[in-house]
Amino acid sequence: MSDIVDKLKNDPEFIKRVAESVSQNIVISYINQLNEKMNTVIRDVEEIRKGEERDNKIEQLAR
């Protein structure tokens, strides 16, 4: 078992593949987090717009 580990530790191609896989997983995780935050911001903006529309209608009715 330790022979296999030693061979893999000294295999630049294996190390490169592991590094690429890890970096891709980190990037994908970060992109998913950003996507969730963007969706939250979009929902918040939509709610603000709805509130502004209601305020404008109320303002027009009050005139």
PDB file of N, CA, C, O and CB in Angstrom:
ATOM      1  N   MET A   1       0.825  -1.197   0.000  1.00  0.00           N
ATOM      2  CA  MET A   1       0.000   0.000   0.000  1.00  0.00           C
ATOM      3  C   MET A   1       0.863   1.253   0.000  1.00  0.00           C
ATOM      4  O   MET A   1       0.598   2.189  -0.754  1.00  0.00           O
ATOM      5  CB  MET A   1      -0.935   0.002   1.204  1.00  0.00           C
ATOM      6  N   SER A   2       1.902   1.278   0.845  1.00  0.00           N
ATOM      7  CA  SER A   2       2.753   2.468   0.892  1.00  0.00           C
ATOM      8  C   SER A   2       3.539   2.628  -0.406  1.00  0.00           C
ATOM      9  O   SER A   2       3.896   3.745  -0.780  1.00  0.00           O
ATOM     10  CB  SER A   2       3.716   2.393   2.086  1.00  0.00           C
ATOM     11  N   ASP A   3       3.812   1.508  -1.102  1.00  0.00           N
ATOM     12  CA  ASP A   3       4.485   1.604  -2.402  1.00  0.00           C
ATOM     13  C   ASP A   3       3.619   2.379  -3.393  1.00  0.00           C
ATOM     14  O   ASP A   3       4.108   3.221  -4.145  1.00  0.00           O
ATOM     15  CB  ASP A   3       4.804   0.196  -2.957  1.00  0.00           C
ATOM     16  N   ILE A   4       2.336   2.077  -3.375  1.00  0.00           N
ATOM     17  CA  ILE A   4       1.401   2.761  -4.275  1.00  0.00           C
ATOM     18  C   ILE A   4       1.344   4.243  -3.931  1.00  0.00           C
ATOM     19  O   ILE A   4       1.392   5.096  -4.818  1.00  0.00           O
ATOM     20  CB  ILE A   4      -0.014   2.130  -4.187  1.00  0.00           C
ATOM     21  N   VAL A   5       1.243   4.542  -2.657  1.00  0.00           N
ATOM     22  CA  VAL A   5       1.186   5.936  -2.213  1.00  0.00           C
ATOM     23  C   VAL A   5       2.453   6.672  -2.626  1.00  0.00           C
ATOM     24  O   VAL A   5       2.383   7.794  -3.128  1.00  0.00           O
ATOM     25  CB  VAL A   5       0.994   6.017  -0.684  1.00  0.00           C
ATOM     26  N   ASP A   6       3.601   6.055  -2.421  1.00  0.00           N
ATOM     27  CA  ASP A   6       4.872   6.682  -2.804  1.00  0.00           C
ATOM     28  C   ASP A   6       4.937   6.930  -4.312  1.00  0.00           C
ATOM     29  O   ASP A   6       5.397   7.982  -4.756  1.00  0.00           O
ATOM     30  CB  ASP A   6       6.054   5.801  -2.367  1.00  0.00           C
ATOM     31  N   LYS A   7       4.475   5.958  -5.089  1.00  0.00           N
ATOM     32  CA  LYS A   7       4.479   6.131  -6.542  1.00  0.00           C
ATOM     33  C   LYS A   7       3.574   7.291  -6.949  1.00  0.00           C
ATOM     34  O   LYS A   7       3.932   8.100  -7.805  1.00  0.00           O
ATOM     35  CB  LYS A   7       4.031   4.835  -7.242  1.00  0.00           C
ATOM     36  N   LEU A   8       2.393   7.362  -6.324  1.00  0.00           N
ATOM     37  CA  LEU A   8       1.458   8.432  -6.663  1.00  0.00           C
ATOM     38  C   LEU A   8       1.988   9.794  -6.226  1.00  0.00           C
ATOM     39  O   LEU A   8       1.822  10.784  -6.939  1.00  0.00           O
ATOM     40  CB  LEU A   8       0.099   8.168  -6.020  1.00  0.00           C
ATOM     41  N   LYS A   9       2.625   9.850  -5.055  1.00  0.00           N
ATOM     42  CA  LYS A   9       3.187  11.116  -4.571  1.00  0.00           C
ATOM     43  C   LYS A   9       4.273  11.630  -5.504  1.00  0.00           C
ATOM     44  O   LYS A   9       4.484  12.839  -5.609  1.00  0.00           O
ATOM     45  CB  LYS A   9       3.753  10.945  -3.159  1.00  0.00           C
ATOM     46  N   ASN A  10       4.954  10.730  -6.173  1.00  0.00           N
ATOM     47  CA  ASN A  10       6.045  11.109  -7.069  1.00  0.00           C
ATOM     48  C   ASN A  10       5.618  11.164  -8.538  1.00  0.00           C
ATOM     49  O   ASN A  10       6.456  11.341  -9.423  1.00  0.00           O
ATOM     50  CB  ASN A  10       7.190  10.138  -6.914  1.00  0.00           C
ATOM     51  N   ASP A  11       4.334  11.015  -8.792  1.00  0.00           N
ATOM     52  CA  ASP A  11       3.821  11.027 -10.168  1.00  0.00           C
ATOM     53  C   ASP A  11       3.259  12.420 -10.478  1.00  0.00           C
ATOM     54  O   ASP A  11       2.169  12.759 -10.018  1.00  0.00           O
ATOM     55  CB  ASP A  11       2.718   9.923 -10.368  1.00  0.00           C
ATOM     56  N   PRO A  12       3.988  13.225 -11.250  1.00  0.00           N
ATOM     57  CA  PRO A  12       3.537  14.593 -11.528  1.00  0.00           C
ATOM     58  C   PRO A  12       2.178  14.633 -12.240  1.00  0.00           C
ATOM     59  O   PRO A  12       1.377  15.533 -11.988  1.00  0.00           O
ATOM     60  CB  PRO A  12       4.576  15.315 -12.372  1.00  0.00           C
ATOM     61  N   GLU A  13       1.919  13.684 -13.110  1.00  0.00           N
ATOM     62  CA  GLU A  13       0.634  13.663 -13.822  1.00  0.00           C
ATOM     63  C   GLU A  13      -0.520  13.418 -12.840  1.00  0.00           C
ATOM     64  O   GLU A  13      -1.565  14.061 -12.936  1.00  0.00           O
ATOM     65  CB  GLU A  13       0.642  12.570 -14.927  1.00  0.00           C
ATOM     66  N   PHE A  14      -0.330  12.498 -11.907  1.00  0.00           N
ATOM     67  CA  PHE A  14      -1.358  12.226 -10.899  1.00  0.00           C
ATOM     68  C   PHE A  14      -1.587  13.465 -10.035  1.00  0.00           C
ATOM     69  O   PHE A  14      -2.729  13.843  -9.774  1.00  0.00           O
ATOM     70  CB  PHE A  14      -0.952  11.020 -10.014  1.00  0.00           C
ATOM     71  N   ILE A  15      -0.510  14.088  -9.600  1.00  0.00           N
ATOM     72  CA  ILE A  15      -0.623  15.291  -8.766  1.00  0.00           C
ATOM     73  C   ILE A  15      -1.349  16.393  -9.532  1.00  0.00           C
ATOM     74  O   ILE A  15      -2.183  17.101  -8.968  1.00  0.00           O
ATOM     75  CB  ILE A  15       0.778  15.781  -8.314  1.00  0.00           C
ATOM     76  N   LYS A  16      -1.031  16.537 -10.817  1.00  0.00           N
ATOM     77  CA  LYS A  16      -1.691  17.544 -11.648  1.00  0.00           C
ATOM     78  C   LYS A  16      -3.191  17.272 -11.744  1.00  0.00           C
ATOM     79  O   LYS A  16      -3.999  18.191 -11.616  1.00  0.00           O
ATOM     80  CB  LYS A  16      -1.065  17.575 -13.053  1.00  0.00           C
ATOM     81  N   ARG A  17      -3.564  16.009 -11.970  1.00  0.00           N
ATOM     82  CA  ARG A  17      -4.989  15.657 -12.076  1.00  0.00           C
ATOM     83  C   ARG A  17      -5.719  15.917 -10.768  1.00  0.00           C
ATOM     84  O   ARG A  17      -6.842  16.421 -10.768  1.00  0.00           O
ATOM     85  CB  ARG A  17      -5.152  14.186 -12.477  1.00  0.00           C
ATOM     86  N   VAL A  18      -5.082  15.574  -9.654  1.00  0.00           N
ATOM     87  CA  VAL A  18      -5.704  15.820  -8.345  1.00  0.00           C
ATOM     88  C   VAL A  18      -5.880  17.319  -8.127  1.00  0.00           C
ATOM     89  O   VAL A  18      -6.938  17.764  -7.681  1.00  0.00           O
ATOM     90  CB  VAL A  18      -4.849  15.204  -7.201  1.00  0.00           C
ATOM     91  N   ALA A  19      -4.846  18.096  -8.440  1.00  0.00           N
ATOM     92  CA  ALA A  19      -4.917  19.552  -8.263  1.00  0.00           C
ATOM     93  C   ALA A  19      -6.016  20.153  -9.133  1.00  0.00           C
ATOM     94  O   ALA A  19      -6.756  21.025  -8.676  1.00  0.00           O
ATOM     95  CB  ALA A  19      -3.562  20.204  -8.599  1.00  0.00           C
ATOM     96  N   GLU A  20      -6.133  19.705 -10.370  1.00  0.00           N
ATOM     97  CA  GLU A  20      -7.182  20.205 -11.262  1.00  0.00           C
ATOM     98  C   GLU A  20      -8.563  19.859 -10.732  1.00  0.00           C
ATOM     99  O   GLU A  20      -9.474  20.687 -10.763  1.00  0.00           O
ATOM    100  CB  GLU A  20      -7.006  19.634 -12.669  1.00  0.00           C
ATOM    101  N   SER A  21      -8.715  18.642 -10.250  1.00  0.00           N
ATOM    102  CA  SER A  21     -10.004  18.214  -9.717  1.00  0.00           C
ATOM    103  C   SER A  21     -10.392  19.032  -8.492  1.00  0.00           C
ATOM    104  O   SER A  21     -11.533  19.475  -8.364  1.00  0.00           O
ATOM    105  CB  SER A  21      -9.967  16.728  -9.365  1.00  0.00           C
ATOM    106  N   VAL A  22      -9.443  19.226  -7.604  1.00  0.00           N
ATOM    107  CA  VAL A  22      -9.710  20.008  -6.394  1.00  0.00           C
ATOM    108  C   VAL A  22     -10.066  21.441  -6.767  1.00  0.00           C
ATOM    109  O   VAL A  22     -11.026  21.999  -6.236  1.00  0.00           O
ATOM    110  CB  VAL A  22      -8.490  19.987  -5.445  1.00  0.00           C
ATOM    111  N   SER A  23      -9.299  22.042  -7.676  1.00  0.00           N
ATOM    112  CA  SER A  23      -9.572  23.432  -8.053  1.00  0.00           C
ATOM    113  C   SER A  23     -10.925  23.557  -8.734  1.00  0.00           C
ATOM    114  O   SER A  23     -11.639  24.533  -8.505  1.00  0.00           O
ATOM    115  CB  SER A  23      -8.471  23.966  -8.976  1.00  0.00           C
ATOM    116  N   GLN A  24     -11.294  22.586  -9.568  1.00  0.00           N
ATOM    117  CA  GLN A  24     -12.602  22.624 -10.221  1.00  0.00           C
ATOM    118  C   GLN A  24     -13.720  22.532  -9.193  1.00  0.00           C
ATOM    119  O   GLN A  24     -14.717  23.246  -9.297  1.00  0.00           O
ATOM    120  CB  GLN A  24     -12.728  21.487 -11.244  1.00  0.00           C
ATOM    121  N   ASN A  25     -13.565  21.662  -8.206  1.00  0.00           N
ATOM    122  CA  ASN A  25     -14.593  21.534  -7.174  1.00  0.00           C
ATOM    123  C   ASN A  25     -14.732  22.817  -6.375  1.00  0.00           C
ATOM    124  O   ASN A  25     -15.842  23.216  -6.024  1.00  0.00           O
ATOM    125  CB  ASN A  25     -14.273  20.372  -6.242  1.00  0.00           C
ATOM    126  N   ILE A  26     -13.619  23.459  -6.087  1.00  0.00           N
ATOM    127  CA  ILE A  26     -13.664  24.720  -5.344  1.00  0.00           C
ATOM    128  C   ILE A  26     -14.338  25.793  -6.185  1.00  0.00           C
ATOM    129  O   ILE A  26     -15.175  26.544  -5.685  1.00  0.00           O
ATOM    130  CB  ILE A  26     -12.243  25.170  -4.935  1.00  0.00           C
ATOM    131  N   VAL A  27     -13.973  25.867  -7.464  1.00  0.00           N
ATOM    132  CA  VAL A  27     -14.561  26.868  -8.351  1.00  0.00           C
ATOM    133  C   VAL A  27     -16.057  26.625  -8.499  1.00  0.00           C
ATOM    134  O   VAL A  27     -16.845  27.569  -8.436  1.00  0.00           O
ATOM    135  CB  VAL A  27     -13.874  26.845  -9.731  1.00  0.00           C
ATOM    136  N   ILE A  28     -16.453  25.388  -8.692  1.00  0.00           N
ATOM    137  CA  ILE A  28     -17.875  25.067  -8.832  1.00  0.00           C
ATOM    138  C   ILE A  28     -18.630  25.436  -7.566  1.00  0.00           C
ATOM    139  O   ILE A  28     -19.724  25.995  -7.638  1.00  0.00           O
ATOM    140  CB  ILE A  28     -18.069  23.575  -9.149  1.00  0.00           C
ATOM    141  N   SER A  29     -18.065  25.134  -6.424  1.00  0.00           N
ATOM    142  CA  SER A  29     -18.695  25.485  -5.154  1.00  0.00           C
ATOM    143  C   SER A  29     -18.850  26.997  -5.035  1.00  0.00           C
ATOM    144  O   SER A  29     -19.901  27.482  -4.616  1.00  0.00           O
ATOM    145  CB  SER A  29     -17.875  24.939  -3.973  1.00  0.00           C
ATOM    146  N   TYR A  30     -17.818  27.736  -5.399  1.00  0.00           N
ATOM    147  CA  TYR A  30     -17.859  29.197  -5.319  1.00  0.00           C
ATOM    148  C   TYR A  30     -18.895  29.760  -6.288  1.00  0.00           C
ATOM    149  O   TYR A  30     -19.630  30.685  -5.943  1.00  0.00           O
ATOM    150  CB  TYR A  30     -16.470  29.794  -5.619  1.00  0.00           C
ATOM    151  N   ILE A  31     -18.957  29.207  -7.496  1.00  0.00           N
ATOM    152  CA  ILE A  31     -19.944  29.657  -8.479  1.00  0.00           C
ATOM    153  C   ILE A  31     -21.358  29.395  -7.965  1.00  0.00           C
ATOM    154  O   ILE A  31     -22.240  30.237  -8.135  1.00  0.00           O
ATOM    155  CB  ILE A  31     -19.725  28.949  -9.836  1.00  0.00           C
ATOM    156  N   ASN A  32     -21.581  28.255  -7.347  1.00  0.00           N
ATOM    157  CA  ASN A  32     -22.904  27.957  -6.790  1.00  0.00           C
ATOM    158  C   ASN A  32     -23.277  28.949  -5.697  1.00  0.00           C
ATOM    159  O   ASN A  32     -24.425  29.387  -5.621  1.00  0.00           O
ATOM    160  CB  ASN A  32     -22.943  26.531  -6.236  1.00  0.00           C
ATOM    161  N   GLN A  33     -22.315  29.305  -4.849  1.00  0.00           N
ATOM    162  CA  GLN A  33     -22.575  30.291  -3.799  1.00  0.00           C
ATOM    163  C   GLN A  33     -22.918  31.648  -4.410  1.00  0.00           C
ATOM    164  O   GLN A  33     -23.852  32.317  -3.969  1.00  0.00           O
ATOM    165  CB  GLN A  33     -21.356  30.420  -2.864  1.00  0.00           C
ATOM    166  N   LEU A  34     -22.160  32.046  -5.423  1.00  0.00           N
ATOM    167  CA  LEU A  34     -22.442  33.317  -6.093  1.00  0.00           C
ATOM    168  C   LEU A  34     -23.818  33.294  -6.747  1.00  0.00           C
ATOM    169  O   LEU A  34     -24.547  34.285  -6.700  1.00  0.00           O
ATOM    170  CB  LEU A  34     -21.364  33.622  -7.144  1.00  0.00           C
ATOM    171  N   ASN A  35     -24.170  32.183  -7.348  1.00  0.00           N
ATOM    172  CA  ASN A  35     -25.473  32.050  -7.990  1.00  0.00           C
ATOM    173  C   ASN A  35     -26.602  32.213  -6.975  1.00  0.00           C
ATOM    174  O   ASN A  35     -27.589  32.897  -7.245  1.00  0.00           O
ATOM    175  CB  ASN A  35     -25.585  30.693  -8.693  1.00  0.00           C
ATOM    176  N   GLU A  36     -26.458  31.589  -5.817  1.00  0.00           N
ATOM    177  CA  GLU A  36     -27.467  31.729  -4.767  1.00  0.00           C
ATOM    178  C   GLU A  36     -27.588  33.177  -4.315  1.00  0.00           C
ATOM    179  O   GLU A  36     -28.697  33.680  -4.130  1.00  0.00           O
ATOM    180  CB  GLU A  36     -27.125  30.834  -3.573  1.00  0.00           C
ATOM    181  N   LYS A  37     -26.458  33.850  -4.136  1.00  0.00           N
ATOM    182  CA  LYS A  37     -26.481  35.254  -3.712  1.00  0.00           C
ATOM    183  C   LYS A  37     -27.117  36.136  -4.779  1.00  0.00           C
ATOM    184  O   LYS A  37     -27.885  37.044  -4.461  1.00  0.00           O
ATOM    185  CB  LYS A  37     -25.060  35.746  -3.402  1.00  0.00           C
ATOM    186  N   MET A  38     -26.796  35.869  -6.051  1.00  0.00           N
ATOM    187  CA  MET A  38     -27.391  36.655  -7.135  1.00  0.00           C
ATOM    188  C   MET A  38     -28.897  36.454  -7.189  1.00  0.00           C
ATOM    189  O   MET A  38     -29.642  37.410  -7.401  1.00  0.00           O
ATOM    190  CB  MET A  38     -26.763  36.278  -8.482  1.00  0.00           C
ATOM    191  N   ASN A  39     -29.349  35.229  -7.002  1.00  0.00           N
ATOM    192  CA  ASN A  39     -30.788  34.966  -6.997  1.00  0.00           C
ATOM    193  C   ASN A  39     -31.474  35.703  -5.859  1.00  0.00           C
ATOM    194  O   ASN A  39     -32.582  36.212  -6.027  1.00  0.00           O
ATOM    195  CB  ASN A  39     -31.056  33.466  -6.886  1.00  0.00           C
ATOM    196  N   THR A  40     -30.827  35.763  -4.706  1.00  0.00           N
ATOM    197  CA  THR A  40     -31.378  36.502  -3.571  1.00  0.00           C
ATOM    198  C   THR A  40     -31.477  37.985  -3.902  1.00  0.00           C
ATOM    199  O   THR A  40     -32.491  38.620  -3.613  1.00  0.00           O
ATOM    200  CB  THR A  40     -30.514  36.291  -2.314  1.00  0.00           C
ATOM    201  N   VAL A  41     -30.440  38.534  -4.502  1.00  0.00           N
ATOM    202  CA  VAL A  41     -30.445  39.951  -4.875  1.00  0.00           C
ATOM    203  C   VAL A  41     -31.541  40.223  -5.902  1.00  0.00           C
ATOM    204  O   VAL A  41     -32.246  41.227  -5.805  1.00  0.00           O
ATOM    205  CB  VAL A  41     -29.065  40.373  -5.437  1.00  0.00           C
ATOM    206  N   ILE A  42     -31.688  39.342  -6.875  1.00  0.00           N
ATOM    207  CA  ILE A  42     -32.725  39.510  -7.897  1.00  0.00           C
ATOM    208  C   ILE A  42     -34.109  39.507  -7.252  1.00  0.00           C
ATOM    209  O   ILE A  42     -34.951  40.340  -7.588  1.00  0.00           O
ATOM    210  CB  ILE A  42     -32.627  38.393  -8.964  1.00  0.00           C
ATOM    211  N   ARG A  43     -34.347  38.578  -6.330  1.00  0.00           N
ATOM    212  CA  ARG A  43     -35.647  38.537  -5.639  1.00  0.00           C
ATOM    213  C   ARG A  43     -35.865  39.811  -4.835  1.00  0.00           C
ATOM    214  O   ARG A  43     -36.967  40.360  -4.827  1.00  0.00           O
ATOM    215  CB  ARG A  43     -35.735  37.304  -4.711  1.00  0.00           C
ATOM    216  N   ASP A  44     -34.823  40.284  -4.161  1.00  0.00           N
ATOM    217  CA  ASP A  44     -34.940  41.515  -3.377  1.00  0.00           C
ATOM    218  C   ASP A  44     -35.265  42.711  -4.265  1.00  0.00           C
ATOM    219  O   ASP A  44     -36.106  43.538  -3.912  1.00  0.00           O
ATOM    220  CB  ASP A  44     -33.647  41.778  -2.602  1.00  0.00           C
ATOM    221  N   VAL A  45     -34.606  42.802  -5.411  1.00  0.00           N
ATOM    222  CA  VAL A  45     -34.865  43.902  -6.346  1.00  0.00           C
ATOM    223  C   VAL A  45     -36.300  43.832  -6.851  1.00  0.00           C
ATOM    224  O   VAL A  45     -36.970  44.860  -6.961  1.00  0.00           O
ATOM    225  CB  VAL A  45     -33.874  43.860  -7.534  1.00  0.00           C
ATOM    226  N   GLU A  46     -36.772  42.642  -7.157  1.00  0.00           N
ATOM    227  CA  GLU A  46     -38.161  42.486  -7.611  1.00  0.00           C
ATOM    228  C   GLU A  46     -39.137  42.945  -6.534  1.00  0.00           C
ATOM    229  O   GLU A  46     -40.128  43.607  -6.841  1.00  0.00           O
ATOM    230  CB  GLU A  46     -38.447  41.019  -7.992  1.00  0.00           C
ATOM    231  N   GLU A  47     -38.871  42.606  -5.289  1.00  0.00           N
ATOM    232  CA  GLU A  47     -39.738  43.038  -4.189  1.00  0.00           C
ATOM    233  C   GLU A  47     -39.705  44.556  -4.029  1.00  0.00           C
ATOM    234  O   GLU A  47     -40.735  45.180  -3.774  1.00  0.00           O
ATOM    235  CB  GLU A  47     -39.316  42.361  -2.876  1.00  0.00           C
ATOM    236  N   ILE A  48     -38.530  45.142  -4.177  1.00  0.00           N
ATOM    237  CA  ILE A  48     -38.413  46.603  -4.084  1.00  0.00           C
ATOM    238  C   ILE A  48     -39.222  47.259  -5.193  1.00  0.00           C
ATOM    239  O   ILE A  48     -39.930  48.237  -4.954  1.00  0.00           O
ATOM    240  CB  ILE A  48     -36.928  47.047  -4.165  1.00  0.00           C
ATOM    241  N   ARG A  49     -39.121  46.726  -6.400  1.00  0.00           N
ATOM    242  CA  ARG A  49     -39.886  47.284  -7.526  1.00  0.00           C
ATOM    243  C   ARG A  49     -41.383  47.170  -7.281  1.00  0.00           C
ATOM    244  O   ARG A  49     -42.132  48.107  -7.559  1.00  0.00           O
ATOM    245  CB  ARG A  49     -39.516  46.571  -8.837  1.00  0.00           C
ATOM    246  N   LYS A  50     -41.819  46.036  -6.766  1.00  0.00           N
ATOM    247  CA  LYS A  50     -43.247  45.870  -6.463  1.00  0.00           C
ATOM    248  C   LYS A  50     -43.685  46.890  -5.424  1.00  0.00           C
ATOM    249  O   LYS A  50     -44.762  47.475  -5.535  1.00  0.00           O
ATOM    250  CB  LYS A  50     -43.540  44.438  -5.962  1.00  0.00           C
ATOM    251  N   GLY A  51     -42.854  47.101  -4.424  1.00  0.00           N
ATOM    252  CA  GLY A  51     -43.168  48.091  -3.392  1.00  0.00           C
ATOM    253  C   GLY A  51     -43.244  49.489  -3.972  1.00  0.00           C
ATOM    254  O   GLY A  51     -44.125  50.266  -3.603  1.00  0.00           O
ATOM    255  N   GLU A  52     -42.338  49.817  -4.870  1.00  0.00           N
ATOM    256  CA  GLU A  52     -42.363  51.130  -5.513  1.00  0.00           C
ATOM    257  C   GLU A  52     -43.623  51.295  -6.352  1.00  0.00           C
ATOM    258  O   GLU A  52     -44.230  52.366  -6.360  1.00  0.00           O
ATOM    259  CB  GLU A  52     -41.116  51.327  -6.386  1.00  0.00           C
ATOM    260  N   GLU A  53     -44.018  50.237  -7.059  1.00  0.00           N
ATOM    261  CA  GLU A  53     -45.245  50.304  -7.862  1.00  0.00           C
ATOM    262  C   GLU A  53     -46.458  50.527  -6.966  1.00  0.00           C
ATOM    263  O   GLU A  53     -47.336  51.324  -7.296  1.00  0.00           O
ATOM    264  CB  GLU A  53     -45.424  49.013  -8.689  1.00  0.00           C
ATOM    265  N   ARG A  54     -46.510  49.827  -5.833  1.00  0.00           N
ATOM    266  CA  ARG A  54     -47.618  50.027  -4.890  1.00  0.00           C
ATOM    267  C   ARG A  54     -47.621  51.448  -4.355  1.00  0.00           C
ATOM    268  O   ARG A  54     -48.672  52.080  -4.253  1.00  0.00           O
ATOM    269  CB  ARG A  54     -47.526  49.028  -3.727  1.00  0.00           C
ATOM    270  N   ASP A  55     -46.440  51.947  -4.013  1.00  0.00           N
ATOM    271  CA  ASP A  55     -46.336  53.317  -3.506  1.00  0.00           C
ATOM    272  C   ASP A  55     -46.812  54.321  -4.546  1.00  0.00           C
ATOM    273  O   ASP A  55     -47.509  55.279  -4.210  1.00  0.00           O
ATOM    274  CB  ASP A  55     -44.893  53.630  -3.096  1.00  0.00           C
ATOM    275  N   ASN A  56     -46.443  54.111  -5.805  1.00  0.00           N
ATOM    276  CA  ASN A  56     -46.872  55.019  -6.875  1.00  0.00           C
ATOM    277  C   ASN A  56     -48.384  54.985  -7.049  1.00  0.00           C
ATOM    278  O   ASN A  56     -49.007  56.029  -7.243  1.00  0.00           O
ATOM    279  CB  ASN A  56     -46.184  54.655  -8.197  1.00  0.00           C
ATOM    280  N   LYS A  57     -48.979  53.804  -6.983  1.00  0.00           N
ATOM    281  CA  LYS A  57     -50.434  53.688  -7.121  1.00  0.00           C
ATOM    282  C   LYS A  57     -51.140  54.385  -5.968  1.00  0.00           C
ATOM    283  O   LYS A  57     -52.126  55.094  -6.171  1.00  0.00           O
ATOM    284  CB  LYS A  57     -50.857  52.211  -7.185  1.00  0.00           C
ATOM    285  N   ILE A  58     -50.639  54.183  -4.772  1.00  0.00           N
ATOM    286  CA  ILE A  58     -51.234  54.834  -3.599  1.00  0.00           C
ATOM    287  C   ILE A  58     -51.101  56.345  -3.723  1.00  0.00           C
ATOM    288  O   ILE A  58     -52.030  57.086  -3.403  1.00  0.00           O
ATOM    289  CB  ILE A  58     -50.565  54.339  -2.292  1.00  0.00           C
ATOM    290  N   GLU A  59     -49.948  56.796  -4.187  1.00  0.00           N
ATOM    291  CA  GLU A  59     -49.710  58.228  -4.358  1.00  0.00           C
ATOM    292  C   GLU A  59     -50.676  58.814  -5.382  1.00  0.00           C
ATOM    293  O   GLU A  59     -51.204  59.908  -5.186  1.00  0.00           O
ATOM    294  CB  GLU A  59     -48.257  58.487  -4.789  1.00  0.00           C
ATOM    295  N   GLN A  60     -50.907  58.085  -6.475  1.00  0.00           N
ATOM    296  CA  GLN A  60     -51.832  58.559  -7.507  1.00  0.00           C
ATOM    297  C   GLN A  60     -53.260  58.598  -6.983  1.00  0.00           C
ATOM    298  O   GLN A  60     -54.012  59.515  -7.310  1.00  0.00           O
ATOM    299  CB  GLN A  60     -51.753  57.666  -8.752  1.00  0.00           C
ATOM    300  N   LEU A  61     -53.639  57.627  -6.183  1.00  0.00           N
ATOM    301  CA  LEU A  61     -54.991  57.604  -5.626  1.00  0.00           C
ATOM    302  C   LEU A  61     -55.198  58.741  -4.631  1.00  0.00           C
ATOM    303  O   LEU A  61     -56.309  59.247  -4.481  1.00  0.00           O
ATOM    304  CB  LEU A  61     -55.264  56.261  -4.949  1.00  0.00           C
ATOM    305  N   ALA A  62     -54.141  59.132  -3.964  1.00  0.00           N
ATOM    306  CA  ALA A  62     -54.243  60.178  -2.948  1.00  0.00           C
ATOM    307  C   ALA A  62     -54.387  61.561  -3.571  1.00  0.00           C
ATOM    308  O   ALA A  62     -54.777  62.505  -2.884  1.00  0.00           O
ATOM    309  CB  ALA A  62     -53.024  60.147  -2.039  1.00  0.00           C
ATOM    310  N   ARG A  63     -54.086  61.694  -4.833  1.00  0.00           N
ATOM    311  CA  ARG A  63     -54.160  63.015  -5.486  1.00  0.00           C
ATOM    312  C   ARG A  63     -55.546  63.418  -5.792  1.00  0.00           C
ATOM    313  O   ARG A  63     -55.768  64.498  -6.340  1.00  0.00           O
ATOM    314  CB  ARG A  63     -53.370  63.033  -6.741  1.00  0.00           C
TER     315      ARG A  63
END
